[in-house]
Amino acid sequence: MSHYHRLLAAIPVILILLSSRPVHTPPVPAYKNPHLAIDLRVADLLARMTLEEKIRQLDMYWGKELADMDGHEAAAFDLQKTSASLGATGAGSVHDLYPLTAAITNDIQRYALEKTRLGIPVLFIEEGLHGYSGRGSTSFPIPLQLSGAWDTTLLYDIGRAIATETRAHGVDMLLAPVLCLPRDPRWGRVEETYGEDTWLDARNGVAMVKGLQGQGVDHPDAVIAEPKHFAVHGIPEAGSNTAPVNIGQREARTSFLYVFEKAVREGGALSMMAAYSELDGIPCVDNKWLLTDVLRKEWGFKGFVLSDLGAIKMSLENHHVVATPAEALATSLKAGLNMQFYDWPHADFMQAMKTAVQQHLLTTTQLDNAVRDILRVKLLLGLFDHPYTDTNLVPRVFHTPEHQQLALKAAAESICLLKNDDNLLPLKQNIHRLAVIGPLATSTYPGGYSNGEAKAISLLDGLRRRAGADLHIRYEPGYSDSSTDNLLPAALDAVKEADLAIVALGEEPAIVGEGKDRAHLELSDRQLQLIKAIHATGKPVVVTLANGRPLCIDWVAQHIPAIVDTWFSGEQGGLAIADILLGNTNPSGRLPMTFPRSEGQIPFYYNHKPTSGHRYVDEKDTPLFPFGHGLSYTHFGYTGLQANPAVITTSGTTDIAVTVTNTGAVAGDEITQLYIRDLVSSVTTPAIALKGFARTSLAPGQSKTLHFRLTPDQLALYNADMKRVVEPGEFKLMIGSSSTDIRLTGSLRVREKTQP
């Protein structure tokens, strides 16, 4: 046999021998092992990271830096852009992407996992205060209006809908909810909040956080919730956005921090946005007491803290508490902040961070602590183990009929009937000709932070759809801010030939929202001229308000018999408003914020201290419309207030029962409100404070007994030693239909445990 043939014959034997030898594959790194504990995976990953890779995890990228944009939305993945941006080191997060399809986020994520050295996924972050802000999403009413529904189940359901639509696009986190307590309606961002009350905001905040985060943030219908703006951002000086906040620790803890605490402890929020503003002289992004001592050590927060847009840079350029970018970043990270929000360009950010480490402004341990929180959240989201989004989700869950119906329900529950003299509403059968007046009657604005192309059903269209041929409706604008034409005569002609006029007043989008603070809260001169001229005709008049904050409408409240606050009611708003005007829906919304008579009364919130009066020689000392106020087309009676037991210890609980009866002729929802007052306390407490509420549907003549549980948490205060305690003594119980419409009162006594 030749040498050649002997070699051929040996090949099968060689192959058998080679195949029988063990193949040594590289071990799977611990951070990629889904069976290990998250903290072990984070520790393993941190140990492998270079300084540059760690710094990149603290940085946020624009969507336009990774994808081809179609205006506000990402239309296509761009490999060249993504490669230039992420390189081999990756990035912490991407914002302002709004992908039209999940395939875009999948492609970006695939690059991060396969082309960067360690394969760390990116976090996609977008806006979603009352609906995912991407094109075509469901737009719900503004948060202030949602709070006016006094319905936490509704808030939870809306959170679930928003999260489902968001995550279907591959977006992992939303910058929501806003948990600031606004006590100055001049502030433009009031519309983003849940109103002035600590208890109402806390319950709504917890419901929204739980709705957004669902049964687990690693599920395909859940996102990370990021409450903002931490903290005490809602009371800037003079109502001017980002202005200083001057407040003591006791009041900050009692009223403002409490809402965020509940979002963390009960809701399980996994992110937090630090506020622009300074709190008692310290910028919130630099406040170690706030971001570490309270948030992490006291409350057990396990997420990461994001800067507000440019807020770290403000410490350098606006607050003037640091001298260099490196010092600004080091100060914020040591305080407990984790990620910048477009503060500096990426190269400048990288260099400033390196400088901070090299100059020992920031230790390696402090840097690792900041990175660790971000990596933990990415692991909790499941981005390492299940990084890609099912591209079939969007057509199944996006802007569904169920979500549209939920938007209609939300608007119907939260529109508030402020005034209804002589039962002018709902419209009676003798109304055949209707004049609808004012440009806002045709407005399709769904509220701030909606998706850019969202269009609401207008008041006029809603009336035409719901009324059909039963009403002859004539519309006239009455005025135009962009026209010199005198449109008033045509409007007056329409009113004179009508049986009733509906006049749409309020705020144009140009004067409400972020960065749109107002010194004056009255209606515009043109609107006042219009409503006064229409009132002078002698025809019955209904005013609808479109607004994102309480307004000073004293003249309207004195002269117009019926007023409906429609806020900015989201995409289905026009139908919900029409249903209420026509009587298809019985209004049930209540005010989550006090309406002052004039700006001179501000701040004017219901749960003020006993010595906080509004006594002026030229103004009344009462609000125009109080917190919790709202009328119905029926009436409700209250009986049988009982506390069981009526005496508890400082660690005890009691059940507060009351029976509510629909004493009118139509079905309706009553919102029963429980308030308390601590009659004698070691530190001052509010004259009245909400501690419970319940929405109840009742048929005519129907009664229900409601139960409210009062716990130590609701009775506690921060004493002189800044300890949260329940003090023995007497508490006044108040049950009613608003903060000024108290129907029944009772008493609860609290004693020390050792007392007989």
Rosetta blueprint (number, residue, H / E / L):
1 M L
2 S L
3 H H
4 Y H
5 H H
6 R H
7 L H
8 L H
9 A H
10 A H
11 I H
12 P H
13 V H
14 I H
15 L H
16 I H
17 L H
18 L H
19 S H
20 S H
21 R L
22 P L
23 V L
24 H L
25 T L
26 P L
27 P L
28 V L
29 P L
30 A H
31 Y H
32 K H
33 N L
34 P L
35 H L
36 L L
37 A L
38 I H
39 D H
40 L H
41 R H
42 V H
43 A H
44 D H
45 L H
46 L H
47 A H
48 R H
49 M L
50 T L
51 L H
52 E H
53 E H
54 K H
55 I H
56 R H
57 Q L
58 L L
59 D L
60 M E
61 Y E
62 W E
63 G H
64 K H
65 E H
66 L L
67 A E
68 D E
69 M E
70 D E
71 G L
72 H L
73 E E
74 A E
75 A E
76 A E
77 F E
78 D L
79 L H
80 Q H
81 K H
82 T H
83 S H
84 A H
85 S H
86 L H
87 G L
88 A L
89 T L
90 G L
91 A L
92 G L
93 S E
94 V E
95 H E
96 D L
97 L L
98 Y L
99 P E
100 L L
101 T L
102 A H
103 A H
104 I H
105 T H
106 N H
107 D H
108 I H
109 Q H
110 R H
111 Y H
112 A H
113 L H
114 E H
115 K H
116 T L
117 R L
118 L L
119 G L
120 I L
121 P L
122 V L
123 L E
124 F E
125 I E
126 E E
127 E L
128 G L
129 L L
130 H L
131 G L
132 Y L
133 S L
134 G L
135 R L
136 G L
137 S L
138 T L
139 S L
140 F L
141 P L
142 I L
143 P H
144 L H
145 Q H
146 L H
147 S H
148 G L
149 A L
150 W L
151 D L
152 T H
153 T H
154 L H
155 L H
156 Y H
157 D H
158 I H
159 G H
160 R H
161 A H
162 I H
163 A H
164 T H
165 E H
166 T H
167 R H
168 A L
169 H L
170 G L
171 V L
172 D L
173 M E
174 L E
175 L L
176 A L
177 P L
178 V E
179 L L
180 C L
181 L L
182 P L
183 R L
184 D L
185 P L
186 R L
187 W L
188 G H
189 R H
190 V H
191 E H
192 E H
193 T L
194 Y L
195 G L
196 E L
197 D L
198 T H
199 W H
200 L H
201 D H
202 A H
203 R H
204 N H
205 G H
206 V H
207 A H
208 M H
209 V H
210 K H
211 G H
212 L H
213 Q H
214 G L
215 Q L
216 G L
217 V L
218 D L
219 H L
220 P L
221 D L
222 A L
223 V L
224 I E
225 A E
226 E L
227 P L
228 K E
229 H L
230 F E
231 A L
232 V L
233 H L
234 G L
235 I L
236 P L
237 E H
238 A H
239 G H
240 S L
241 N L
242 T L
243 A L
244 P L
245 V E
246 N L
247 I L
248 G L
249 Q H
250 R H
251 E H
252 A H
253 R H
254 T H
255 S H
256 F H
257 L H
258 Y H
259 V H
260 F H
261 E H
262 K H
263 A H
264 V H
265 R H
266 E L
267 G L
268 G L
269 A L
270 L L
271 S E
272 M E
273 M E
274 A E
275 A L
276 Y L
277 S L
278 E E
279 L E
280 D L
281 G L
282 I E
283 P E
284 C H
285 V H
286 D H
287 N L
288 K H
289 W H
290 L H
291 L H
292 T H
293 D H
294 V H
295 L H
296 R H
297 K H
298 E H
299 W L
300 G L
301 F L
302 K L
303 G L
304 F E
305 V E
306 L E
307 S L
308 D L
309 L L
310 G L
311 A H
312 I H
313 K H
314 M H
315 S H
316 L H
317 E H
318 N L
319 H L
320 H L
321 V L
322 V L
323 A L
324 T L
325 P H
326 A H
327 E H
328 A H
329 L H
330 A H
331 T H
332 S H
333 L H
334 K H
335 A H
336 G L
337 L L
338 N L
339 M E
340 Q L
341 F L
342 Y L
343 D L
344 W L
345 P L
346 H H
347 A H
348 D H
349 F H
350 M H
351 Q H
352 A H
353 M H
354 K H
355 T H
356 A H
357 V H
358 Q H
359 Q L
360 H L
361 L L
362 L L
363 T L
364 T H
365 T H
366 Q H
367 L H
368 D H
369 N H
370 A H
371 V H
372 R H
373 D H
374 I H
375 L H
376 R H
377 V H
378 K H
379 L H
380 L H
381 L L
382 G L
383 L L
384 F L
385 D L
386 H L
387 P L
388 Y L
389 T L
390 D L
391 T L
392 N L
393 L H
394 V H
395 P H
396 R H
397 V H
398 F L
399 H L
400 T L
401 P H
402 E H
403 H H
404 Q H
405 Q H
406 L H
407 A H
408 L H
409 K H
410 A H
411 A H
412 A H
413 E H
414 S H
415 I L
416 C E
417 L E
418 L E
419 K E
420 N E
421 D H
422 D H
423 N H
424 L L
425 L L
426 P L
427 L L
428 K L
429 Q L
430 N L
431 I L
432 H L
433 R E
434 L E
435 A E
436 V E
437 I E
438 G L
439 P H
440 L H
441 A H
442 T H
443 S L
444 T L
445 Y L
446 P L
447 G L
448 G L
449 Y L
450 S L
451 N L
452 G L
453 E L
454 A L
455 K L
456 A L
457 I L
458 S L
459 L H
460 L H
461 D H
462 G H
463 L H
464 R H
465 R H
466 R H
467 A H
468 G H
469 A H
470 D H
471 L L
472 H E
473 I E
474 R E
475 Y E
476 E E
477 P L
478 G L
479 Y L
480 S L
481 D L
482 S L
483 S L
484 T L
485 D L
486 N L
487 L L
488 L H
489 P H
490 A H
491 A H
492 L H
493 D H
494 A H
495 V H
496 K H
497 E L
498 A L
499 D L
500 L E
501 A E
502 I E
503 V E
504 A E
505 L E
506 G E
507 E L
508 E L
509 P H
510 A H
511 I H
512 V L
513 G L
514 E L
515 G L
516 K L
517 D L
518 R L
519 A L
520 H L
521 L L
522 E L
523 L L
524 S L
525 D H
526 R H
527 Q H
528 L H
529 Q H
530 L H
531 I H
532 K H
533 A H
534 I H
535 H H
536 A L
537 T L
538 G L
539 K L
540 P L
541 V E
542 V E
543 V E
544 T E
545 L E
546 A E
547 N L
548 G L
549 R L
550 P L
551 L L
552 C L
553 I L
554 D H
555 W H
556 V H
557 A H
558 Q H
559 H H
560 I L
561 P L
562 A E
563 I E
564 V E
565 D E
566 T L
567 W L
568 F L
569 S L
570 G L
571 E L
572 Q L
573 G H
574 G H
575 L H
576 A H
577 I H
578 A H
579 D H
580 I H
581 L H
582 L H
583 G L
584 N L
585 T L
586 N L
587 P L
588 S L
589 G L
590 R L
591 L L
592 P L
593 M L
594 T L
595 F E
596 P L
597 R L
598 S L
599 E H
600 G H
601 Q H
602 I L
603 P L
604 F L
605 Y L
606 Y L
607 N L
608 H L
609 K L
610 P L
611 T L
612 S L
613 G L
614 H L
615 R L
616 Y L
617 V L
618 D L
619 E L
620 K L
621 D L
622 T L
623 P L
624 L L
625 F E
626 P L
627 F L
628 G L
629 H L
630 G L
631 L E
632 S L
633 Y L
634 T L
635 H L
636 F E
637 G E
638 Y E
639 T E
640 G E
641 L E
642 Q E
643 A E
644 N E
645 P L
646 A L
647 V E
648 I E
649 T E
650 T L
651 S L
652 G L
653 T L
654 T E
655 D E
656 I E
657 A E
658 V E
659 T E
660 V E
661 T E
662 N E
663 T L
664 G L
665 A L
666 V L
667 A L
668 G E
669 D E
670 E E
671 I E
672 T E
673 Q E
674 L E
675 Y E
676 I E
677 R E
678 D E
679 L L
680 V L
681 S L
682 S L
683 V L
684 T L
685 T L
686 P L
687 A L
688 I L
689 A E
690 L E
691 K E
692 G E
693 F E
694 A E
695 R E
696 T E
697 S E
698 L E
699 A L
700 P L
701 G L
702 Q L
703 S E
704 K E
705 T E
706 L E
707 H E
708 F E
709 R E
710 L E
711 T L
712 P H
713 D H
714 Q H
715 L H
716 A L
717 L E
718 Y E
719 N L
720 A L
721 D L
722 M L
723 K L
724 R E
725 V E
726 V L
727 E L
728 P L
729 G E
730 E E
731 F E
732 K E
733 L E
734 M E
735 I E
736 G E
737 S L
738 S L
739 S L
740 T L
741 D L
742 I E
743 R E
744 L E
745 T E
746 G E
747 S E
748 L E
749 R E
750 V E
751 R E
752 E L
753 K L
754 T L
755 Q L
756 P L
